[in-house]
Amino acid sequence: MKLLIASDAWHPQVNGVVRSLEQMVRRAPEHGFEMALLSVADFRSLPLPGYTEIRLALAGRDRVAARWAKERPSHVHIATEGPIGFAARRHCLAHGLPFTTSYHTRFPEYLAARLPVPEAWSYAYLRRFHGAARGTMVSTPTLQAELEARGFTHLMRWTRGVDTERFRPAAPGEPPPAELAQLPRPLFLYVGRLAVEKNLSAFLSLDLPGTKVVVGDGPDRARLQALAPEARFLGTRTGAALASVYAACDAFVFPSLTDTFGIVLLEAMACGLPIAAFPVPGPNDVLSGTRVGILDHDLRAAALAALRLSRAECRQEALRRGWDVSADQFFGNIIEAHGGERGTRNAA
C-alpha cells in the first residue's frame, strides 16, 4: 500500500501540522504503508505576504497529474486546505479517487484577525472542501462537536502525541542552556509561532516574577519584543535544543484562544513542565482530567498556581501520550475510510 499525503505545511516550516505528519511518515512502515509526499518542494512557490516563512505552491494540474502517475498511490490523505490540498482534492474528484482530510487550524478565526473576512464565509469554504472526503480527521472531541454544529460530516478522531525520548526532564547535573542560566527565576516559557492569532501579548503583558522566555519566530516578533523588552526571545529551537529549554524552565504558559490542540502542551509535560492556560478548547481537551495544568481566565493566577504542580506527574501524564496511539488512529482512519479495504493502486 502506498499513502500519498498532500500538504502545504512541510519543512522548513516548524509547527504542529509538520510535527504530526513527520511522525506519521516515520511510523507508516509499522502499519503496512509506503509513503509519498506532495509538498511545496514539488512546485514553484511564492512567499505568503506578511508571513514569508510560509510559501504558497503554484500547484498546476499537469504537475500534480505527473506526480500521481509516478507514485500510483493506493490511498490519499489531504492534510491542508491550501493550494496543494486544493489541487490534490481536484485531482481526486476528477478521477473518482477516494481520499481523507484533516482539520488542523482555525483558518476562519485566523483570517478574520487579519482581514475583514466574515468567519461564515471561510467556514462555508472549508465545509465544502472537507465535505467531499470519505472522512475528516479532528484532534479533540470539542473540535468535533464544534464542526458538527457547523454542518461538517464524516468526522474521525485523530489525537496527537509526543516523543518522550526526545522531550524529557533534565538529567541530574545536566546544566541549563547558557542563555537561561543566570536569568531571574521562575522562568515562564512560551513556545510557538509569533503571530497575532497566538494571543501572545496576553502572556507578555502579565505582571509575573522572574523572567518570561519566548521560543519561536513569526511575523509578530518585532511588535512583541517592543511590547516586552524585558522578555528573552530565543528564536526558533528544535529537537534536543528545544527540549533543554523546556526542561530548564518552571512553568509553560499557553495563551492561545484558538489552537485546535497544541502539541507544545505535550512537549512541555514530557519535560516535566506544568502548564498555565485559558479554559478554552485545545487546553481543555488536552488537560481535562489531569493534574498537570491550571486553566483560568486569569492567566496570571494560572501561571503562579502552575508553579506548585508536580513536575513528576507532568512527566507521567506525557508518557501516556506517545505517538504510537496517534499513529494507530491515523492509519486506522485511513483504512476505515476506504471501507476497510487495503486500497486499489491506480495510475490516474
TORKOL-4160 file (C-alpha; in steps of 0.2 Angstrom, whole numbers, padded with zeros to 4 digits, m for minus):
348
<pt num="1" X="0000" Y="0000" Z="0000"/>
<pt num="2" X="0006" Y="0017" Z="m0004"/>
<pt num="3" X="m0001" Y="0033" Z="0005"/>
<pt num="4" X="0001" Y="0050" Z="m0003"/>
<pt num="5" X="0000" Y="0064" Z="0009"/>
<pt num="6" X="m0004" Y="0081" Z="0001"/>
<pt num="7" X="0001" Y="0095" Z="0012"/>
<pt num="8" X="0005" Y="0114" Z="0011"/>
<pt num="9" X="0014" Y="0113" Z="0028"/>
<pt num="10" X="0031" Y="0104" Z="0027"/>
<pt num="11" X="0049" Y="0108" Z="0030"/>
<pt num="12" X="0057" Y="0121" Z="0033"/>
<pt num="13" X="0041" Y="0126" Z="0042"/>
<pt num="14" X="0040" Y="0122" Z="0061"/>
<pt num="15" X="0023" Y="0119" Z="0068"/>
<pt num="16" X="0011" Y="0106" Z="0074"/>
<pt num="17" X="0005" Y="0101" Z="0057"/>
<pt num="18" X="0023" Y="0097" Z="0051"/>
<pt num="19" X="0027" Y="0088" Z="0068"/>
<pt num="20" X="0011" Y="0077" Z="0066"/>
<pt num="21" X="0015" Y="0072" Z="0048"/>
<pt num="22" X="0033" Y="0069" Z="0052"/>
<pt num="23" X="0028" Y="0056" Z="0065"/>
<pt num="24" X="0015" Y="0048" Z="0053"/>
<pt num="25" X="0028" Y="0046" Z="0039"/>
<pt num="26" X="0041" Y="0039" Z="0052"/>
<pt num="27" X="0028" Y="0026" Z="0058"/>
<pt num="28" X="0020" Y="0021" Z="0041"/>
<pt num="29" X="0030" Y="0005" Z="0038"/>
<pt num="30" X="0024" Y="m0002" Z="0055"/>
<pt num="31" X="0006" Y="0000" Z="0048"/>
<pt num="32" X="0010" Y="m0008" Z="0031"/>
<pt num="33" X="0011" Y="0009" Z="0021"/>
<pt num="34" X="0024" Y="0015" Z="0009"/>
<pt num="35" X="0024" Y="0034" Z="0010"/>
<pt num="36" X="0024" Y="0048" Z="m0004"/>
<pt num="37" X="0023" Y="0067" Z="0000"/>
<pt num="38" X="0016" Y="0080" Z="m0011"/>
<pt num="39" X="0023" Y="0096" Z="m0004"/>
<pt num="40" X="0029" Y="0114" Z="m0008"/>
<pt num="41" X="0045" Y="0106" Z="m0013"/>
<pt num="42" X="0037" Y="0099" Z="m0029"/>
<pt num="43" X="0031" Y="0116" Z="m0036"/>
<pt num="44" X="0037" Y="0133" Z="m0039"/>
<pt num="45" X="0031" Y="0144" Z="m0025"/>
<pt num="46" X="0029" Y="0162" Z="m0018"/>
<pt num="47" X="0031" Y="0168" Z="0000"/>
<pt num="48" X="0014" Y="0172" Z="0009"/>
<pt num="49" X="0013" Y="0191" Z="0010"/>
<pt num="50" X="0017" Y="0196" Z="0028"/>
<pt num="51" X="0022" Y="0178" Z="0033"/>
<pt num="52" X="0037" Y="0175" Z="0022"/>
<pt num="53" X="0042" Y="0159" Z="0030"/>
<pt num="54" X="0027" Y="0151" Z="0023"/>
<pt num="55" X="0027" Y="0148" Z="0004"/>
<pt num="56" X="0012" Y="0146" Z="m0007"/>
<pt num="57" X="0014" Y="0132" Z="m0020"/>
<pt num="58" X="0009" Y="0135" Z="m0038"/>
<pt num="59" X="0001" Y="0118" Z="m0040"/>
<pt num="60" X="m0003" Y="0116" Z="m0058"/>
<pt num="61" X="m0014" Y="0102" Z="m0064"/>
<pt num="62" X="m0001" Y="0094" Z="m0076"/>
<pt num="63" X="0012" Y="0093" Z="m0062"/>
<pt num="64" X="0000" Y="0085" Z="m0050"/>
<pt num="65" X="m0005" Y="0073" Z="m0063"/>
<pt num="66" X="0013" Y="0068" Z="m0067"/>
<pt num="67" X="0017" Y="0065" Z="m0049"/>
<pt num="68" X="0001" Y="0054" Z="m0047"/>
<pt num="69" X="0006" Y="0044" Z="m0062"/>
<pt num="70" X="0024" Y="0042" Z="m0054"/>
<pt num="71" X="0018" Y="0037" Z="m0036"/>
<pt num="72" X="0002" Y="0027" Z="m0040"/>
<pt num="73" X="m0004" Y="0029" Z="m0023"/>
<pt num="74" X="m0017" Y="0017" Z="m0016"/>
<pt num="75" X="m0023" Y="0029" Z="m0003"/>
<pt num="76" X="m0023" Y="0048" Z="m0002"/>
<pt num="77" X="m0024" Y="0060" Z="0013"/>
<pt num="78" X="m0025" Y="0079" Z="0011"/>
<pt num="79" X="m0018" Y="0087" Z="0026"/>
<pt num="80" X="m0021" Y="0106" Z="0022"/>
<pt num="81" X="m0034" Y="0117" Z="0013"/>
<pt num="82" X="m0021" Y="0127" Z="0004"/>
<pt num="83" X="m0016" Y="0127" Z="m0014"/>
<pt num="84" X="m0008" Y="0109" Z="m0013"/>
<pt num="85" X="m0023" Y="0102" Z="m0004"/>
<pt num="86" X="m0035" Y="0110" Z="m0016"/>
<pt num="87" X="m0025" Y="0103" Z="m0031"/>
<pt num="88" X="m0025" Y="0086" Z="m0024"/>
<pt num="89" X="m0043" Y="0087" Z="m0020"/>
<pt num="90" X="m0047" Y="0092" Z="m0038"/>
<pt num="91" X="m0037" Y="0078" Z="m0045"/>
<pt num="92" X="m0046" Y="0065" Z="m0034"/>
<pt num="93" X="m0063" Y="0072" Z="m0038"/>
<pt num="94" X="m0059" Y="0072" Z="m0057"/>
<pt num="95" X="m0053" Y="0054" Z="m0057"/>
<pt num="96" X="m0066" Y="0047" Z="m0044"/>
<pt num="97" X="m0052" Y="0043" Z="m0031"/>
<pt num="98" X="m0057" Y="0042" Z="m0013"/>
<pt num="99" X="m0047" Y="0052" Z="0000"/>
<pt num="100" X="m0047" Y="0058" Z="0018"/>
<pt num="101" X="m0043" Y="0075" Z="0025"/>
<pt num="102" X="m0038" Y="0083" Z="0042"/>
<pt num="103" X="m0043" Y="0099" Z="0050"/>
<pt num="104" X="m0028" Y="0106" Z="0060"/>
<pt num="105" X="m0031" Y="0125" Z="0060"/>
<pt num="106" X="m0045" Y="0138" Z="0064"/>
<pt num="107" X="m0042" Y="0147" Z="0047"/>
<pt num="108" X="m0058" Y="0157" Z="0048"/>
<pt num="109" X="m0053" Y="0164" Z="0065"/>
<pt num="110" X="m0035" Y="0167" Z="0059"/>
<pt num="111" X="m0040" Y="0176" Z="0043"/>
<pt num="112" X="m0053" Y="0186" Z="0052"/>
<pt num="113" X="m0040" Y="0193" Z="0064"/>
<pt num="114" X="m0030" Y="0199" Z="0049"/>
<pt num="115" X="m0043" Y="0204" Z="0036"/>
<pt num="116" X="m0061" Y="0209" Z="0036"/>
<pt num="117" X="m0067" Y="0192" Z="0030"/>
<pt num="118" X="m0083" Y="0185" Z="0039"/>
<pt num="119" X="m0079" Y="0169" Z="0048"/>
<pt num="120" X="m0096" Y="0162" Z="0040"/>
<pt num="121" X="m0088" Y="0164" Z="0023"/>
<pt num="122" X="m0072" Y="0154" Z="0027"/>
<pt num="123" X="m0082" Y="0140" Z="0036"/>
<pt num="124" X="m0093" Y="0138" Z="0021"/>
<pt num="125" X="m0077" Y="0136" Z="0010"/>
<pt num="126" X="m0070" Y="0123" Z="0022"/>
<pt num="127" X="m0086" Y="0114" Z="0024"/>
<pt num="128" X="m0087" Y="0112" Z="0005"/>
<pt num="129" X="m0068" Y="0107" Z="0005"/>
<pt num="130" X="m0069" Y="0093" Z="0018"/>
<pt num="131" X="m0087" Y="0088" Z="0013"/>
<pt num="132" X="m0080" Y="0078" Z="m0002"/>
<pt num="133" X="m0069" Y="0067" Z="0009"/>
<pt num="134" X="m0073" Y="0050" Z="0015"/>
<pt num="135" X="m0068" Y="0056" Z="0032"/>
<pt num="136" X="m0061" Y="0072" Z="0040"/>
<pt num="137" X="m0049" Y="0069" Z="0055"/>
<pt num="138" X="m0050" Y="0081" Z="0070"/>
<pt num="139" X="m0039" Y="0081" Z="0086"/>
<pt num="140" X="m0052" Y="0083" Z="0100"/>
<pt num="141" X="m0070" Y="0079" Z="0105"/>
<pt num="142" X="m0073" Y="0098" Z="0107"/>
<pt num="143" X="m0067" Y="0102" Z="0090"/>
<pt num="144" X="m0078" Y="0088" Z="0083"/>
<pt num="145" X="m0093" Y="0094" Z="0091"/>
<pt num="146" X="m0090" Y="0112" Z="0085"/>
<pt num="147" X="m0088" Y="0107" Z="0067"/>
<pt num="148" X="m0103" Y="0095" Z="0068"/>
<pt num="149" X="m0113" Y="0110" Z="0074"/>
<pt num="150" X="m0107" Y="0120" Z="0059"/>
<pt num="151" X="m0113" Y="0106" Z="0047"/>
<pt num="152" X="m0096" Y="0096" Z="0044"/>
<pt num="153" X="m0099" Y="0077" Z="0042"/>
<pt num="154" X="m0089" Y="0061" Z="0042"/>
<pt num="155" X="m0078" Y="0067" Z="0056"/>
<pt num="156" X="m0065" Y="0055" Z="0063"/>
<pt num="157" X="m0054" Y="0057" Z="0079"/>
<pt num="158" X="m0035" Y="0058" Z="0077"/>
<pt num="159" X="m0026" Y="0063" Z="0093"/>
<pt num="160" X="m0008" Y="0070" Z="0094"/>
<pt num="161" X="0007" Y="0063" Z="0103"/>
<pt num="162" X="0024" Y="0067" Z="0110"/>
<pt num="163" X="0041" Y="0060" Z="0108"/>
<pt num="164" X="0045" Y="0056" Z="0126"/>
<pt num="165" X="0063" Y="0051" Z="0122"/>
<pt num="166" X="0067" Y="0067" Z="0114"/>
<pt num="167" X="0057" Y="0078" Z="0126"/>
<pt num="168" X="0062" Y="0073" Z="0144"/>
<pt num="169" X="0067" Y="0081" Z="0160"/>
<pt num="170" X="0085" Y="0086" Z="0163"/>
<pt num="171" X="0096" Y="0073" Z="0169"/>
<pt num="172" X="0104" Y="0075" Z="0187"/>
<pt num="173" X="0118" Y="0088" Z="0185"/>
<pt num="174" X="0113" Y="0092" Z="0167"/>
<pt num="175" X="0116" Y="0111" Z="0165"/>
<pt num="176" X="0103" Y="0123" Z="0158"/>
<pt num="177" X="0106" Y="0132" Z="0141"/>
<pt num="178" X="0119" Y="0145" Z="0144"/>
<pt num="179" X="0107" Y="0159" Z="0140"/>
<pt num="180" X="0095" Y="0154" Z="0154"/>
<pt num="181" X="0107" Y="0150" Z="0167"/>
<pt num="182" X="0108" Y="0167" Z="0175"/>
<pt num="183" X="0091" Y="0173" Z="0172"/>
<pt num="184" X="0080" Y="0178" Z="0187"/>
<pt num="185" X="0068" Y="0164" Z="0192"/>
<pt num="186" X="0055" Y="0157" Z="0190"/>
<pt num="187" X="0056" Y="0155" Z="0171"/>
<pt num="188" X="0039" Y="0156" Z="0162"/>
<pt num="189" X="0040" Y="0149" Z="0145"/>
<pt num="190" X="0031" Y="0151" Z="0128"/>
<pt num="191" X="0035" Y="0140" Z="0113"/>
<pt num="192" X="0026" Y="0143" Z="0096"/>
<pt num="193" X="0023" Y="0154" Z="0082"/>
<pt num="194" X="0025" Y="0173" Z="0085"/>
<pt num="195" X="0009" Y="0178" Z="0076"/>
<pt num="196" X="m0007" Y="0188" Z="0081"/>
<pt num="197" X="m0018" Y="0173" Z="0082"/>
<pt num="198" X="m0007" Y="0165" Z="0096"/>
<pt num="199" X="m0013" Y="0179" Z="0108"/>
<pt num="200" X="0005" Y="0180" Z="0115"/>
<pt num="201" X="0003" Y="0198" Z="0121"/>
<pt num="202" X="m0009" Y="0191" Z="0134"/>
<pt num="203" X="0006" Y="0182" Z="0141"/>
<pt num="204" X="0019" Y="0196" Z="0139"/>
<pt num="205" X="0008" Y="0209" Z="0147"/>
<pt num="206" X="0007" Y="0199" Z="0163"/>
<pt num="207" X="0015" Y="0205" Z="0179"/>
<pt num="208" X="0025" Y="0190" Z="0184"/>
<pt num="209" X="0040" Y="0187" Z="0195"/>
<pt num="210" X="0056" Y="0180" Z="0187"/>
<pt num="211" X="0058" Y="0180" Z="0168"/>
<pt num="212" X="0047" Y="0177" Z="0153"/>
<pt num="213" X="0056" Y="0166" Z="0140"/>
<pt num="214" X="0049" Y="0165" Z="0122"/>
<pt num="215" X="0054" Y="0152" Z="0109"/>
<pt num="216" X="0049" Y="0154" Z="0091"/>
<pt num="217" X="0048" Y="0166" Z="0077"/>
<pt num="218" X="0035" Y="0174" Z="0066"/>
<pt num="219" X="0028" Y="0190" Z="0058"/>
<pt num="220" X="0023" Y="0197" Z="0075"/>
<pt num="221" X="0041" Y="0196" Z="0083"/>
<pt num="222" X="0046" Y="0214" Z="0082"/>
<pt num="223" X="0030" Y="0221" Z="0089"/>
<pt num="224" X="0030" Y="0208" Z="0103"/>
<pt num="225" X="0049" Y="0212" Z="0108"/>
<pt num="226" X="0044" Y="0230" Z="0109"/>
<pt num="227" X="0029" Y="0226" Z="0120"/>
<pt num="228" X="0040" Y="0216" Z="0132"/>
<pt num="229" X="0058" Y="0221" Z="0131"/>
<pt num="230" X="0062" Y="0213" Z="0147"/>
<pt num="231" X="0057" Y="0196" Z="0140"/>
<pt num="232" X="0070" Y="0184" Z="0132"/>
<pt num="233" X="0067" Y="0180" Z="0114"/>
<pt num="234" X="0077" Y="0165" Z="0109"/>
<pt num="235" X="0071" Y="0162" Z="0091"/>
<pt num="236" X="0067" Y="0145" Z="0084"/>
<pt num="237" X="0073" Y="0130" Z="0093"/>
<pt num="238" X="0070" Y="0111" Z="0088"/>
<pt num="239" X="0075" Y="0094" Z="0094"/>
<pt num="240" X="0086" Y="0092" Z="0109"/>
<pt num="241" X="0090" Y="0111" Z="0110"/>
<pt num="242" X="0071" Y="0114" Z="0112"/>
<pt num="243" X="0069" Y="0100" Z="0125"/>
<pt num="244" X="0083" Y="0108" Z="0135"/>
<pt num="245" X="0074" Y="0125" Z="0136"/>
<pt num="246" X="0058" Y="0116" Z="0141"/>
<pt num="247" X="0067" Y="0106" Z="0155"/>
<pt num="248" X="0076" Y="0122" Z="0162"/>
<pt num="249" X="0060" Y="0132" Z="0164"/>
<pt num="250" X="0047" Y="0132" Z="0178"/>
<pt num="251" X="0030" Y="0134" Z="0170"/>
<pt num="252" X="0023" Y="0134" Z="0152"/>
<pt num="253" X="0011" Y="0147" Z="0148"/>
<pt num="254" X="m0001" Y="0144" Z="0133"/>
<pt num="255" X="m0011" Y="0160" Z="0130"/>
<pt num="256" X="m0019" Y="0154" Z="0113"/>
<pt num="257" X="m0038" Y="0155" Z="0112"/>
<pt num="258" X="m0039" Y="0147" Z="0095"/>
<pt num="259" X="m0027" Y="0132" Z="0094"/>
<pt num="260" X="m0036" Y="0116" Z="0090"/>
<pt num="261" X="m0024" Y="0105" Z="0101"/>
<pt num="262" X="m0007" Y="0112" Z="0105"/>
<pt num="263" X="0007" Y="0099" Z="0103"/>
<pt num="264" X="0018" Y="0110" Z="0113"/>
<pt num="265" X="0007" Y="0106" Z="0128"/>
<pt num="266" X="0013" Y="0088" Z="0127"/>
<pt num="267" X="0031" Y="0093" Z="0124"/>
<pt num="268" X="0031" Y="0104" Z="0140"/>
<pt num="269" X="0023" Y="0090" Z="0150"/>
<pt num="270" X="0035" Y="0077" Z="0144"/>
<pt num="271" X="0049" Y="0088" Z="0150"/>
<pt num="272" X="0041" Y="0089" Z="0167"/>
<pt num="273" X="0034" Y="0107" Z="0165"/>
<pt num="274" X="0017" Y="0111" Z="0172"/>
<pt num="275" X="0005" Y="0122" Z="0161"/>
<pt num="276" X="m0005" Y="0138" Z="0163"/>
<pt num="277" X="m0018" Y="0141" Z="0150"/>
<pt num="278" X="m0035" Y="0149" Z="0147"/>
<pt num="279" X="m0050" Y="0137" Z="0149"/>
<pt num="280" X="m0054" Y="0136" Z="0131"/>
<pt num="281" X="m0055" Y="0121" Z="0118"/>
<pt num="282" X="m0037" Y="0114" Z="0115"/>
<pt num="283" X="m0031" Y="0116" Z="0133"/>
<pt num="284" X="m0047" Y="0110" Z="0140"/>
<pt num="285" X="m0046" Y="0094" Z="0129"/>
<pt num="286" X="m0028" Y="0090" Z="0132"/>
<pt num="287" X="m0028" Y="0094" Z="0151"/>
<pt num="288" X="m0045" Y="0088" Z="0156"/>
<pt num="289" X="m0045" Y="0075" Z="0170"/>
<pt num="290" X="m0026" Y="0078" Z="0174"/>
<pt num="291" X="m0017" Y="0087" Z="0187"/>
<pt num="292" X="m0003" Y="0094" Z="0176"/>
<pt num="293" X="m0010" Y="0111" Z="0172"/>
<pt num="294" X="m0020" Y="0126" Z="0178"/>
<pt num="295" X="m0034" Y="0133" Z="0167"/>
<pt num="296" X="m0041" Y="0150" Z="0172"/>
<pt num="297" X="m0047" Y="0166" Z="0164"/>
<pt num="298" X="m0035" Y="0175" Z="0175"/>
<pt num="299" X="m0019" Y="0169" Z="0166"/>
<pt num="300" X="m0008" Y="0177" Z="0179"/>
<pt num="301" X="m0016" Y="0167" Z="0193"/>
<pt num="302" X="m0014" Y="0151" Z="0182"/>
<pt num="303" X="0004" Y="0154" Z="0179"/>
<pt num="304" X="0008" Y="0157" Z="0198"/>
<pt num="305" X="m0003" Y="0142" Z="0203"/>
<pt num="306" X="0006" Y="0130" Z="0190"/>
<pt num="307" X="0022" Y="0133" Z="0199"/>
<pt num="308" X="0015" Y="0122" Z="0213"/>
<pt num="309" X="0011" Y="0107" Z="0202"/>
<pt num="310" X="0021" Y="0091" Z="0202"/>
<pt num="311" X="0034" Y="0090" Z="0188"/>
<pt num="312" X="0035" Y="0071" Z="0190"/>
<pt num="313" X="0016" Y="0070" Z="0187"/>
<pt num="314" X="0018" Y="0080" Z="0172"/>
<pt num="315" X="0031" Y="0068" Z="0165"/>
<pt num="316" X="0020" Y="0053" Z="0170"/>
<pt num="317" X="0005" Y="0060" Z="0161"/>
<pt num="318" X="0015" Y="0063" Z="0145"/>
<pt num="319" X="0021" Y="0045" Z="0145"/>
<pt num="320" X="0003" Y="0040" Z="0141"/>
<pt num="321" X="0003" Y="0051" Z="0126"/>
<pt num="322" X="0015" Y="0044" Z="0114"/>
<pt num="323" X="0014" Y="0045" Z="0095"/>
<pt num="324" X="0010" Y="0026" Z="0094"/>
<pt num="325" X="m0008" Y="0030" Z="0099"/>
<pt num="326" X="m0009" Y="0044" Z="0087"/>
<pt num="327" X="m0002" Y="0033" Z="0073"/>
<pt num="328" X="m0014" Y="0019" Z="0077"/>
<pt num="329" X="m0029" Y="0031" Z="0075"/>
<pt num="330" X="m0022" Y="0039" Z="0059"/>
<pt num="331" X="m0019" Y="0024" Z="0049"/>
<pt num="332" X="m0034" Y="0015" Z="0056"/>
<pt num="333" X="m0044" Y="0030" Z="0050"/>
<pt num="334" X="m0036" Y="0029" Z="0033"/>
<pt num="335" X="m0041" Y="0010" Z="0031"/>
<pt num="336" X="m0059" Y="0013" Z="0038"/>
<pt num="337" X="m0062" Y="0027" Z="0026"/>
<pt num="338" X="m0058" Y="0015" Z="0012"/>
<pt num="339" X="m0072" Y="0004" Z="0018"/>
<pt num="340" X="m0059" Y="m0007" Z="0027"/>
<pt num="341" X="m0050" Y="m0010" Z="0010"/>
<pt num="342" X="m0032" Y="m0011" Z="0008"/>
<pt num="343" X="m0034" Y="0001" Z="m0007"/>
<pt num="344" X="m0033" Y="m0001" Z="m0026"/>
<pt num="345" X="m0017" Y="0006" Z="m0034"/>
<pt num="346" X="m0021" Y="0017" Z="m0049"/>
<pt num="347" X="m0012" Y="0027" Z="m0062"/>
<pt num="348" X="m0024" Y="0042" Z="m0063"/>
